[in-house]
Amino acid sequence: MAKKPTYGMFLSLIGGIIMLIAGILAAMGSAFAFFGFLGLLVRGVIGIIMGILIILVGYLGYAGKGKMLGIIVLIFAIINLIAGADFYIIGSILAIIGGILIYIGM
């Protein structure tokens, strides 16, 4: 029986939760911003979507669906890092490390 990538799933979930919380706060904060309303709202929505996707894919990676899900976590985390660079750095770094660990099976 193959070993499940527990550490990778844990780091991906923590990174996804941080991204989700930061996205919600950014979307809520856009309602109070006078300038840059649309940019902040778009970053918040991207953070929410990517946070949810990373949480789901990280869990599926734990369920043993293969190395491809580790690569998908990496892609989502890098997209989120580029799209909302100043909000999601810690969550993206944790998700990138989690995706690598899912890929190698740890």
FITI-262340 format. One record per atom (N, C-alpha, C): atom name; x, y, z. Coordinates in Angstrom, 3 decimals. Atoms other than C-alpha are relative to their C-alpha. Layout:
BEGIN
+------+----------+----------+----------+
: atom :       c1 :       c2 :       c3 :
+------+----------+----------+----------+
:   CA :        X :        Y :        Z :
...
+------+----------+----------+----------+
end
This chain:
BEGIN
+------+----------+----------+----------+
: atom :       c1 :       c2 :       c3 :
+------+----------+----------+----------+
:    N :    0.843 :   -1.177 :    0.000 :
:   CA :    0.000 :    0.000 :    0.000 :
:    C :    0.890 :    1.243 :    0.000 :
:    N :   -0.808 :   -1.210 :    0.138 :
:   CA :    1.392 :    3.377 :   -1.004 :
:    C :   -0.227 :    0.951 :    1.172 :
:    N :    0.074 :   -0.960 :   -1.089 :
:   CA :    2.152 :    6.000 :    1.588 :
:    C :   -0.732 :    1.260 :   -0.469 :
:    N :    0.762 :   -1.186 :    0.366 :
:   CA :   -0.241 :    8.965 :    1.591 :
:    C :    0.823 :    1.264 :    0.270 :
:    N :   -0.772 :   -1.235 :   -0.176 :
:   CA :    1.214 :   12.476 :    1.185 :
:    C :   -0.613 :    0.913 :    1.065 :
:    N :    0.629 :   -0.721 :   -1.100 :
:   CA :    0.118 :   13.722 :    4.615 :
:    C :    0.566 :    1.407 :    0.148 :
:    N :   -0.611 :   -1.312 :   -0.178 :
:   CA :    2.622 :   16.583 :    4.909 :
:    C :   -0.368 :    0.939 :   -1.141 :
:    N :    0.379 :   -0.810 :    1.154 :
:   CA :    1.859 :   17.826 :    1.403 :
:    C :   -1.442 :    0.465 :    0.076 :
:    N :    1.402 :   -0.364 :   -0.130 :
:   CA :   -1.875 :   17.752 :    2.034 :
:    C :   -0.171 :    1.047 :    1.085 :
:    N :    0.115 :   -0.934 :   -1.107 :
:   CA :   -1.466 :   19.566 :    5.347 :
:    C :    0.472 :    1.403 :   -0.409 :
:    N :   -0.508 :   -1.302 :    0.422 :
:   CA :    0.673 :   22.357 :    3.866 :
:    C :   -0.874 :    0.634 :   -1.084 :
:    N :    0.898 :   -0.524 :    1.029 :
:   CA :   -1.637 :   22.694 :    0.855 :
:    C :   -1.285 :    0.534 :    0.616 :
:    N :    1.216 :   -0.473 :   -0.655 :
:   CA :   -4.672 :   22.990 :    3.097 :
:    C :    0.241 :    1.293 :    0.764 :
:    N :   -0.308 :   -1.221 :   -0.743 :
:   CA :   -3.022 :   25.583 :    5.340 :
:    C :    0.206 :    1.168 :   -0.971 :
:    N :   -0.203 :   -1.050 :    1.000 :
:   CA :   -1.868 :   27.575 :    2.287 :
:    C :   -1.299 :    0.438 :   -0.651 :
:    N :    1.295 :   -0.323 :    0.594 :
:   CA :   -5.334 :   27.374 :    0.719 :
:    C :   -0.896 :    0.770 :    0.953 :
:    N :    0.808 :   -0.717 :   -0.991 :
:   CA :   -7.010 :   28.513 :    3.940 :
:    C :    0.503 :    1.428 :    0.162 :
:    N :   -0.552 :   -1.359 :   -0.091 :
:   CA :   -4.634 :   31.479 :    4.215 :
:    C :   -0.398 :    0.824 :   -1.228 :
:    N :    0.403 :   -0.706 :    1.213 :
:   CA :   -5.364 :   32.397 :    0.584 :
:    C :   -1.479 :    0.343 :    0.021 :
:    N :    1.440 :   -0.219 :   -0.065 :
:   CA :   -9.098 :   32.045 :    1.152 :
:    C :   -0.324 :    1.150 :    0.945 :
:    N :    0.242 :   -1.069 :   -0.968 :
:   CA :   -9.056 :   34.279 :    4.239 :
:    C :    0.492 :    1.341 :   -0.547 :
:    N :   -0.526 :   -1.246 :    0.571 :
:   CA :   -6.837 :   36.878 :    2.529 :
:    C :   -0.875 :    0.496 :   -1.149 :
:    N :    0.889 :   -0.390 :    1.096 :
:   CA :   -9.131 :   36.835 :   -0.520 :
:    C :   -1.299 :    0.591 :    0.501 :
:    N :    1.239 :   -0.532 :   -0.576 :
:   CA :  -12.236 :   37.366 :    1.599 :
:    C :    0.247 :    1.389 :    0.580 :
:    N :   -0.313 :   -1.308 :   -0.573 :
:   CA :  -10.565 :   40.219 :    3.471 :
:    C :    0.263 :    1.047 :   -1.080 :
:    N :   -0.261 :   -0.944 :    1.094 :
:   CA :   -9.383 :   41.812 :    0.210 :
:    C :   -1.299 :    0.387 :   -0.694 :
:    N :    1.275 :   -0.314 :    0.645 :
:   CA :  -12.855 :   41.556 :   -1.332 :
:    C :   -0.861 :    0.887 :    0.898 :
:    N :    0.752 :   -0.850 :   -0.929 :
:   CA :  -14.434 :   43.038 :    1.799 :
:    C :    0.643 :    1.385 :    0.103 :
:    N :   -0.698 :   -1.274 :   -0.084 :
:   CA :  -11.775 :   45.748 :    1.954 :
:    C :   -0.194 :    0.863 :   -1.229 :
:    N :    0.210 :   -0.779 :    1.216 :
:   CA :  -12.514 :   46.785 :   -1.619 :
:    C :   -1.250 :    0.865 :    0.108 :
:    N :    1.202 :   -0.805 :   -0.183 :
:   CA :  -15.876 :   48.093 :   -0.450 :
:    C :    0.318 :    1.327 :    0.690 :
:    N :   -0.356 :   -1.208 :   -0.732 :
:   CA :  -14.092 :   50.672 :    1.715 :
:    C :    1.121 :    0.797 :   -0.659 :
:    N :   -1.107 :   -0.682 :    0.677 :
:   CA :  -11.325 :   51.638 :   -0.704 :
:    C :   -0.564 :    1.047 :   -0.957 :
:    N :    0.454 :   -1.052 :    0.906 :
:   CA :  -11.732 :   54.909 :   -2.572 :
:    C :    0.630 :   -0.160 :   -1.375 :
:    N :   -0.706 :    0.172 :    1.265 :
:   CA :   -9.117 :   54.217 :   -5.224 :
:    C :    0.430 :   -1.451 :   -0.122 :
:    N :   -0.422 :    1.379 :    0.214 :
:   CA :   -8.286 :   50.871 :   -6.743 :
:    C :   -1.047 :   -1.018 :    0.392 :
:    N :    1.087 :    0.890 :   -0.408 :
:   CA :  -11.680 :   49.357 :   -5.982 :
:    C :   -0.044 :   -1.261 :   -0.837 :
:    N :    0.137 :    1.157 :    0.881 :
:   CA :  -11.820 :   47.100 :   -9.011 :
:    C :    1.202 :   -0.935 :    0.102 :
:    N :   -1.199 :    0.834 :   -0.112 :
:   CA :   -8.217 :   45.887 :   -8.719 :
:    C :    0.007 :   -0.809 :    1.276 :
:    N :    0.049 :    0.705 :   -1.281 :
:   CA :   -8.667 :   44.990 :   -5.056 :
:    C :   -1.079 :   -1.073 :   -0.011 :
:    N :    1.081 :    0.986 :    0.088 :
:   CA :  -11.956 :   43.235 :   -5.782 :
:    C :    0.409 :   -1.193 :   -0.844 :
:    N :   -0.450 :    1.092 :    0.869 :
:   CA :  -10.430 :   41.202 :   -8.622 :
:    C :    1.019 :   -0.873 :    0.728 :
:    N :   -0.973 :    0.784 :   -0.776 :
:   CA :   -7.492 :   40.177 :   -6.399 :
:    C :   -0.691 :   -0.831 :    1.067 :
:    N :    0.733 :    0.750 :   -1.017 :
:   CA :   -9.933 :   39.166 :   -3.686 :
:    C :   -0.731 :   -1.198 :   -0.575 :
:    N :    0.736 :    1.101 :    0.636 :
:   CA :  -12.045 :   37.059 :   -6.035 :
:    C :    0.962 :   -1.089 :   -0.472 :
:    N :   -1.005 :    0.984 :    0.422 :
:   CA :   -8.945 :   35.395 :   -7.499 :
:    C :    0.514 :   -0.775 :    1.210 :
:    N :   -0.459 :    0.671 :   -1.218 :
:   CA :   -7.736 :   34.645 :   -3.964 :
:    C :   -1.017 :   -0.991 :    0.532 :
:    N :    1.049 :    0.903 :   -0.468 :
:   CA :  -11.074 :   33.111 :   -3.009 :
:    C :   -0.073 :   -1.243 :   -0.882 :
:    N :    0.102 :    1.139 :    0.928 :
:   CA :  -11.262 :   30.937 :   -6.129 :
:    C :    1.213 :   -0.922 :    0.117 :
:    N :   -1.203 :    0.828 :   -0.088 :
:   CA :   -7.643 :   29.760 :   -5.938 :
:    C :    0.133 :   -0.674 :    1.355 :
:    N :   -0.034 :    0.624 :   -1.327 :
:   CA :   -7.898 :   29.141 :   -2.200 :
:    C :   -0.892 :   -1.229 :    0.070 :
:    N :    0.919 :    1.144 :    0.009 :
:   CA :  -10.919 :   26.889 :   -2.675 :
:    C :    0.555 :   -1.134 :   -0.856 :
:    N :   -0.547 :    1.040 :    0.884 :
:   CA :   -9.292 :   25.045 :   -5.592 :
:    C :    1.199 :   -0.702 :    0.626 :
:    N :   -1.175 :    0.626 :   -0.627 :
:   CA :   -6.050 :   24.471 :   -3.677 :
:    C :   -0.423 :   -0.896 :    1.151 :
:    N :    0.503 :    0.852 :   -1.083 :
:   CA :   -7.974 :   23.129 :   -0.673 :
:    C :   -0.555 :   -1.307 :   -0.563 :
:    N :    0.601 :    1.206 :    0.585 :
:   CA :   -9.948 :   20.715 :   -2.871 :
:    C :    1.047 :   -0.920 :   -0.634 :
:    N :   -1.012 :    0.819 :    0.674 :
:   CA :   -6.979 :   19.550 :   -4.953 :
:    C :    0.987 :   -0.581 :    1.006 :
:    N :   -0.878 :    0.533 :   -1.046 :
:   CA :   -4.794 :   19.201 :   -1.846 :
:    C :   -0.610 :   -1.201 :    0.702 :
:    N :    0.664 :    1.147 :   -0.615 :
:   CA :   -7.369 :   16.916 :   -0.284 :
:    C :   -0.043 :   -1.187 :   -0.948 :
:    N :    0.008 :    1.094 :    0.970 :
:   CA :   -7.689 :   14.886 :   -3.470 :
:    C :    1.387 :   -0.622 :   -0.142 :
:    N :   -1.360 :    0.531 :    0.019 :
:   CA :   -3.901 :   14.548 :   -3.502 :
:    C :    0.244 :   -0.938 :    1.164 :
:    N :   -0.110 :    0.886 :   -1.156 :
:   CA :   -4.152 :   13.019 :   -0.036 :
:    C :   -0.762 :   -1.299 :   -0.234 :
:    N :    0.798 :    1.187 :    0.274 :
:   CA :   -6.788 :   10.613 :   -1.288 :
:    C :    0.713 :   -0.968 :   -0.930 :
:    N :   -0.813 :    0.916 :    0.785 :
:   CA :   -4.102 :    9.118 :   -3.507 :
:    C :   -0.312 :   -0.012 :   -1.472 :
:    N :    0.361 :   -0.057 :    1.409 :
:   CA :   -5.111 :   10.302 :   -6.951 :
:    C :    1.190 :    0.212 :   -0.931 :
:    N :   -1.160 :   -0.051 :    0.874 :
:   CA :   -1.554 :   10.573 :   -8.245 :
:    C :    0.807 :    1.268 :    0.109 :
:    N :   -0.933 :   -1.110 :   -0.031 :
:   CA :    1.295 :   12.948 :   -8.832 :
:    C :   -0.508 :    1.221 :   -0.750 :
:    N :    0.497 :   -1.114 :    0.800 :
:   CA :   -0.634 :   15.082 :  -11.301 :
:    C :   -0.668 :    1.064 :    0.866 :
:    N :    0.656 :   -0.976 :   -0.863 :
:   CA :   -2.574 :   16.716 :   -8.472 :
:    C :    1.011 :    0.887 :    0.710 :
:    N :   -1.060 :   -0.835 :   -0.552 :
:   CA :    0.681 :   17.930 :   -6.936 :
:    C :    0.400 :    1.095 :   -0.973 :
:    N :   -0.329 :   -0.991 :    1.023 :
:   CA :    1.453 :   19.670 :  -10.207 :
:    C :   -1.117 :    1.025 :   -0.124 :
:    N :    1.134 :   -0.926 :    0.071 :
:   CA :   -2.044 :   21.184 :  -10.279 :
:    C :    0.030 :    0.974 :    1.174 :
:    N :   -0.145 :   -0.891 :   -1.156 :
:   CA :   -1.533 :   22.565 :   -6.747 :
:    C :    1.090 :    1.027 :   -0.271 :
:    N :   -1.084 :   -0.927 :    0.338 :
:   CA :    1.759 :   24.077 :   -7.916 :
:    C :   -0.463 :    1.073 :   -0.988 :
:    N :    0.464 :   -0.952 :    1.007 :
:   CA :    0.106 :   25.708 :  -10.930 :
:    C :   -0.943 :    1.022 :    0.619 :
:    N :    0.932 :   -0.925 :   -0.642 :
:   CA :   -2.737 :   27.194 :   -8.853 :
:    C :    0.723 :    0.952 :    0.951 :
:    N :   -0.732 :   -0.847 :   -0.946 :
:   CA :   -0.313 :   28.490 :   -6.219 :
:    C :    0.840 :    1.043 :   -0.732 :
:    N :   -0.804 :   -0.959 :    0.759 :
:   CA :    1.942 :   30.122 :   -8.824 :
:    C :   -0.898 :    1.051 :   -0.646 :
:    N :    0.947 :   -0.968 :    0.560 :
:   CA :   -1.057 :   31.729 :  -10.561 :
:    C :   -0.443 :    0.981 :    1.077 :
:    N :    0.442 :   -0.859 :   -1.085 :
:   CA :   -2.226 :   33.060 :   -7.214 :
:    C :    1.118 :    0.922 :    0.468 :
:    N :   -1.137 :   -0.829 :   -0.393 :
:   CA :    1.247 :   34.331 :   -6.369 :
:    C :    0.205 :    1.148 :   -0.985 :
:    N :   -0.161 :   -1.035 :    1.020 :
:   CA :    1.418 :   36.250 :   -9.654 :
:    C :   -1.180 :    0.971 :    0.013 :
:    N :    1.191 :   -0.843 :    0.089 :
:   CA :   -2.169 :   37.551 :   -9.582 :
:    C :   -0.149 :    0.934 :    1.200 :
:    N :    0.157 :   -0.830 :   -1.189 :
:   CA :   -2.171 :   38.852 :   -6.011 :
:    C :    1.254 :   -0.012 :    0.828 :
:    N :   -1.331 :    0.180 :   -0.574 :
:   CA :    1.492 :   39.164 :   -5.162 :
:    C :    0.127 :    0.536 :    1.417 :
:    N :   -0.216 :   -0.574 :   -1.316 :
:   CA :    1.200 :   41.380 :   -2.119 :
:    C :   -0.911 :   -0.581 :    1.075 :
:    N :    0.924 :    0.538 :   -0.984 :
:   CA :   -1.635 :   39.513 :   -0.421 :
:    C :    0.303 :   -1.440 :    0.408 :
:    N :    0.036 :    1.442 :   -0.210 :
:   CA :   -0.926 :   35.812 :   -0.742 :
:    C :    1.369 :   -0.655 :    0.035 :
:    N :   -1.351 :    0.551 :    0.089 :
:   CA :    2.813 :   35.317 :   -0.402 :
:    C :    0.163 :   -1.219 :    0.905 :
:    N :   -0.188 :    1.115 :   -0.938 :
:   CA :    2.754 :   33.084 :    2.696 :
:    C :   -0.843 :   -1.199 :   -0.412 :
:    N :    0.858 :    1.097 :    0.427 :
:   CA :   -0.206 :   31.021 :    1.498 :
:    C :    0.509 :   -0.661 :   -1.267 :
:    N :   -0.529 :    0.568 :    1.243 :
:   CA :    1.335 :   30.590 :   -1.952 :
:    C :    1.260 :   -0.817 :    0.244 :
:    N :   -1.221 :    0.754 :   -0.297 :
:   CA :    4.693 :   29.507 :   -0.535 :
:    C :   -0.342 :   -1.329 :    0.661 :
:    N :    0.412 :    1.267 :   -0.641 :
:   CA :    3.007 :   26.928 :    1.715 :
:    C :   -0.637 :   -0.952 :   -1.008 :
:    N :    0.635 :    0.858 :    1.004 :
:   CA :    0.905 :   25.657 :   -1.199 :
:    C :    1.022 :   -0.545 :   -0.994 :
:    N :   -1.046 :    0.490 :    0.911 :
:   CA :    3.978 :   25.416 :   -3.459 :
:    C :    0.767 :   -1.145 :    0.655 :
:    N :   -0.703 :    1.073 :   -0.714 :
:   CA :    5.827 :   23.372 :   -0.832 :
:    C :   -0.901 :   -1.225 :    0.128 :
:    N :    0.931 :    1.121 :   -0.088 :
:   CA :    2.699 :   21.246 :   -0.317 :
:    C :   -0.170 :   -0.728 :   -1.318 :
:    N :    0.106 :    0.629 :    1.306 :
:   CA :    2.369 :   20.637 :   -4.057 :
:    C :    1.212 :   -0.842 :   -0.338 :
:    N :   -1.219 :    0.770 :    0.227 :
:   CA :    5.984 :   19.516 :   -4.248 :
:    C :   -0.027 :   -1.279 :    0.838 :
:    N :    0.053 :    1.182 :   -0.850 :
:   CA :    5.456 :   17.168 :   -1.305 :
:    C :   -1.050 :   -1.009 :   -0.474 :
:    N :    0.982 :    0.922 :    0.580 :
:   CA :    2.303 :   15.727 :   -2.872 :
:    C :    0.593 :   -0.705 :   -1.216 :
:    N :   -0.604 :    0.583 :    1.188 :
:   CA :    4.232 :   15.192 :   -6.100 :
:    C :    0.992 :   -1.102 :    0.343 :
:    N :   -0.989 :    1.025 :   -0.347 :
:   CA :    7.045 :   13.280 :   -4.392 :
:    C :   -0.573 :   -1.045 :    0.954 :
:    N :    0.673 :    1.029 :   -0.796 :
:   CA :    4.571 :   11.420 :   -2.173 :
:    C :    0.256 :    0.051 :    1.483 :
:    N :   -0.227 :   -0.119 :   -1.438 :
:   CA :    5.353 :   12.747 :    1.301 :
:    C :   -1.187 :    0.638 :    0.683 :
+------+----------+----------+----------+
end
